[in-house]
Amino acid sequence: MLNNDNPKQDLNPIIIIGSARSGTTILGKILSKHPNIAYWVEPKYIWKYRNPNINNDIREASEATDLVAEYIRRKFLKYQYTFQKKRFMEKTPSNCFRISFINEVYPDAIFINIIRDGRDVALSAYKKWTEPHDKSAYSRRFSLNDLPLKDLPYYICDFLRQFIIQQFIPEKLKKWGPISPEIIKYSKKSVEEACAFQWKQCTEKSLKDFDKISSERVITFKYEDFLKSPEKHLKDIFSRTSLKYSQEVIDYANQMIKKNNSYKWRNKENIEFIEKVGYILNPCLKELKYKL
């Protein structure tokens, strides 16, 4: 039984970082099977407390005031207590743009950074940018556990605006996933280029910010390597996050992972797409030692 008077139980939260469509969802699902983890999927509105700007997911370290940091810690600790778990874990793709901010809120957080081939990411993201909107998201978004009450009036107006646009002029909503001013600019060129730049900016921004954090608190690996040897990477995660070994997590990973779920960009039907966005992706892919 957790003791509500013991603040140490909020230490060392696990934050999964990765561009949208990079494997954060499957990694989160797998690790959520650990008996000591309370896992919250994309509580993005909590991270945006007192800054409900739907067009920009960037938050700098200077924004982590005592008021904001205390609110975030309190909400996550309450969630952890609800499930009576020893550790808190979350994943929100937009957090690629908030690492310095998160580090101010949680200077003891452990970051798991998963990187996927940007060509596969851009192709997968393109489907999300162009497919019909998931209407079930509205009920999920209006959970008061996620939406800060002080920011609620803003979000109600914004959701209504989005709903009206989606019903009558859906072509106006050409954005999905982590958003920055630069990504919006690329979306005016084409959705394909916006998806490619989204991966590039998320990946480069994360790596740059992690350079300023102790390597002991950052676990980085490639999605493709994780698919090949999930047990090896999970054991490393257990060790570096001080989580006890869990065979349940290993078994679930072996059950869930599709080892051939990579390199789809090589398919013939994707050649034109990849050629169009190569000028955006290739420099970063080369830096990450992906074969071009």
C-alpha positions in Angstrom: 0.0 0.0 0.0 1.4 3.4 -1.0 1.7 6.1 1.6 0.2 9.4 0.5 2.5 11.3 2.8 5.7 10.0 1.2 6.9 12.3 -1.6 9.8 10.1 -2.5 7.3 7.8 -4.2 7.1 10.3 -7.0 10.8 10.2 -7.8 12.3 8.8 -11.0 9.3 8.9 -13.3 9.9 7.1 -16.6 9.3 9.4 -19.7 9.1 7.7 -23.1 10.3 10.0 -25.9 10.0 9.5 -29.6 8.6 11.2 -32.7 5.0 10.2 -33.4 4.8 6.8 -35.1 8.3 5.8 -33.9 7.2 2.9 -31.7 6.4 4.8 -28.5 2.9 3.2 -28.3 4.1 -0.4 -28.5 7.0 0.3 -26.1 4.6 1.9 -23.6 2.1 -1.0 -23.8 4.8 -3.5 -23.2 6.4 -1.7 -20.2 2.9 -1.0 -18.8 2.7 -4.8 -18.0 5.3 -4.3 -15.3 3.6 -4.8 -11.9 5.2 -1.6 -10.5 4.3 0.8 -13.2 1.3 3.2 -13.4 1.2 4.1 -17.1 -0.6 7.2 -18.5 -1.0 7.4 -22.2 -0.6 11.0 -23.6 -1.7 13.3 -20.8 -0.7 16.1 -23.2 -3.0 18.8 -21.7 -1.3 18.4 -18.3 2.1 19.2 -19.8 0.5 22.3 -21.4 -0.9 23.7 -18.1 -1.1 27.5 -18.1 0.0 27.5 -21.8 -3.0 26.0 -23.8 -1.6 27.0 -27.2 -3.0 24.2 -29.5 -0.8 25.4 -32.4 2.6 24.9 -30.6 3.8 22.1 -28.4 7.1 23.7 -27.5 7.8 24.5 -23.8 11.1 25.8 -22.5 12.7 25.2 -19.2 11.9 28.7 -18.1 8.2 27.9 -18.2 8.5 25.3 -15.5 7.6 27.7 -12.7 7.0 26.4 -9.2 3.2 26.7 -9.8 3.3 24.8 -13.1 5.8 22.1 -11.8 3.8 21.5 -8.6 0.6 21.1 -10.6 2.1 18.5 -13.0 3.8 16.5 -10.1 0.5 16.5 -8.1 -1.6 15.3 -11.1 0.9 12.5 -11.9 1.3 11.5 -8.3 -2.5 11.3 -7.9 -2.6 9.0 -10.9 0.1 6.8 -9.5 -1.7 6.5 -6.2 -4.9 5.6 -7.9 -3.3 2.5 -9.3 -1.2 1.9 -6.2 2.0 1.6 -8.1 5.6 2.4 -7.1 6.6 4.1 -10.3 4.9 6.5 -12.8 5.4 6.3 -16.6 4.0 8.2 -19.5 4.4 8.8 -23.2 3.4 11.9 -25.2 5.0 12.3 -28.6 4.9 16.1 -28.3 7.3 15.9 -25.4 10.1 15.7 -28.0 9.7 19.5 -27.8 9.6 19.7 -24.0 12.6 17.8 -22.8 14.3 20.8 -21.1 10.9 21.7 -19.6 10.3 18.2 -18.3 13.8 18.0 -16.9 13.0 21.1 -14.8 9.8 19.6 -13.5 11.5 16.2 -12.9 15.3 16.6 -12.5 15.4 12.9 -11.6 13.3 11.5 -14.5 14.5 8.6 -16.6 14.1 9.1 -20.3 13.6 6.3 -22.8 14.3 7.7 -26.3 13.2 5.4 -29.2 14.3 6.4 -32.7 12.8 4.9 -35.9 13.8 5.2 -39.5 12.3 8.6 -40.6 11.2 7.1 -44.0 8.9 4.6 -42.2 7.8 7.3 -39.7 6.9 9.8 -42.5 4.9 7.2 -44.4 3.0 6.1 -41.2 2.4 9.7 -40.1 1.1 10.6 -43.6 -1.8 8.2 -43.0 -2.7 9.9 -39.8 -2.5 13.4 -41.3 -4.8 12.4 -44.2 -7.3 9.9 -42.8 -10.7 10.9 -41.4 -10.5 12.2 -37.8 -11.0 9.8 -35.0 -14.2 11.1 -33.4 -13.8 8.9 -30.3 -10.9 11.2 -29.4 -13.3 13.8 -28.2 -14.6 11.8 -25.2 -11.0 10.9 -24.3 -9.9 14.5 -24.5 -12.6 15.7 -22.2 -11.4 13.6 -19.3 -11.1 16.0 -16.4 -8.1 13.9 -15.2 -6.2 15.3 -18.2 -7.8 18.7 -18.9 -6.7 21.3 -16.3 -9.8 23.1 -15.1 -8.2 26.6 -15.4 -7.5 25.9 -19.1 -10.9 24.2 -19.8 -12.6 27.3 -21.3 -9.9 27.6 -23.9 -10.1 23.9 -24.9 -13.9 23.9 -25.1 -13.8 26.7 -27.6 -11.0 25.1 -29.5 -12.7 21.7 -29.7 -15.9 23.3 -30.9 -13.9 25.1 -33.6 -12.2 21.9 -34.7 -15.4 20.0 -34.7 -17.1 22.6 -37.0 -14.1 22.7 -39.3 -13.9 18.9 -39.5 -17.6 18.7 -40.4 -17.7 21.4 -43.1 -14.1 22.2 -44.3 -11.9 19.2 -43.2 -9.2 20.2 -45.7 -8.4 23.2 -43.3 -7.1 20.8 -40.6 -3.8 19.6 -42.1 -1.9 18.8 -39.0 -1.4 15.9 -36.7 1.0 14.9 -33.9 3.7 17.2 -32.5 3.4 20.7 -33.8 5.9 23.6 -34.1 5.8 26.8 -36.2 8.3 25.2 -38.7 6.1 22.1 -39.1 3.1 24.3 -39.9 5.2 26.1 -42.6 6.1 22.7 -44.2 2.4 21.7 -44.2 1.8 24.6 -46.6 4.2 22.9 -49.0 2.7 19.4 -48.8 1.6 16.9 -46.2 4.4 14.6 -47.2 7.0 17.2 -46.5 5.4 18.2 -43.2 5.5 14.6 -42.0 9.2 14.2 -43.0 10.1 17.5 -41.3 8.1 16.5 -38.2 10.3 13.4 -37.7 13.5 15.3 -38.4 12.7 18.2 -36.0 11.4 15.9 -33.2 14.5 13.6 -33.5 17.1 16.3 -33.8 15.6 18.4 -31.0 15.4 15.4 -28.6 19.0 14.4 -29.3 20.2 18.0 -28.8 18.4 18.4 -25.5 19.5 15.0 -24.2 23.2 16.1 -24.7 22.5 18.4 -21.7 21.3 15.7 -19.5 23.4 13.0 -17.7 23.7 9.9 -19.9 22.8 7.8 -16.9 19.3 9.2 -17.2 18.8 8.7 -20.9 18.3 5.3 -22.6 18.4 5.6 -26.4 17.9 2.8 -29.0 16.5 2.3 -32.4 13.1 0.8 -33.0 14.5 -1.6 -35.6 17.0 -3.0 -33.1 14.2 -3.3 -30.5 12.1 -5.4 -32.9 15.1 -7.8 -33.5 15.9 -8.3 -29.8 13.2 -7.0 -27.5 14.4 -9.1 -24.5 17.9 -7.6 -24.6 16.6 -4.0 -24.6 14.0 -4.7 -22.0 16.6 -6.2 -19.6 18.7 -3.1 -20.2 15.6 -0.9 -19.4 14.9 -2.9 -16.2 18.5 -2.4 -15.1 18.9 1.3 -15.9 15.5 2.3 -14.5 15.9 0.1 -11.3 12.8 -1.9 -12.2 12.8 -5.5 -11.1 13.0 -8.1 -13.8 9.5 -9.0 -15.1 9.0 -12.2 -17.2 5.4 -11.0 -17.8 6.8 -8.0 -19.7 9.2 -10.1 -21.7 6.5 -12.6 -22.6 4.1 -9.8 -23.6 6.8 -8.2 -25.8 7.4 -11.5 -27.6 3.7 -11.9 -28.2 3.1 -8.3 -29.4 6.1 -7.5 -31.5 6.0 -8.0 -35.3 9.7 -8.4 -36.3 9.0 -7.5 -39.9 7.3 -4.2 -39.0 10.1 -2.1 -40.5 11.6 -0.9 -43.8 8.2 -0.5 -45.4 9.6 2.6 -47.2 11.4 0.1 -49.5 8.1 -1.0 -51.1 7.7 0.0 -54.7 4.5 1.9 -54.1 6.4 4.2 -51.7 9.3 5.2 -54.0 7.7 8.5 -55.2 6.9 9.5 -51.6 10.5 8.8 -50.4 12.1 10.6 -53.3 9.9 13.7 -52.6 11.0 14.0 -49.0 14.6 12.7 -49.3 16.1 16.2 -49.1 14.5 16.6 -45.6 15.2 13.2 -44.2 18.6 12.1 -45.6 21.0 14.4 -43.6 19.5 13.2 -40.3 19.3 9.6 -41.5 22.9 9.7 -42.4 23.8 11.1 -39.0 21.9 8.3 -37.3 23.8 5.8 -39.5 20.7 4.5 -41.4 21.5 3.2 -44.9 20.4 5.6 -47.7 
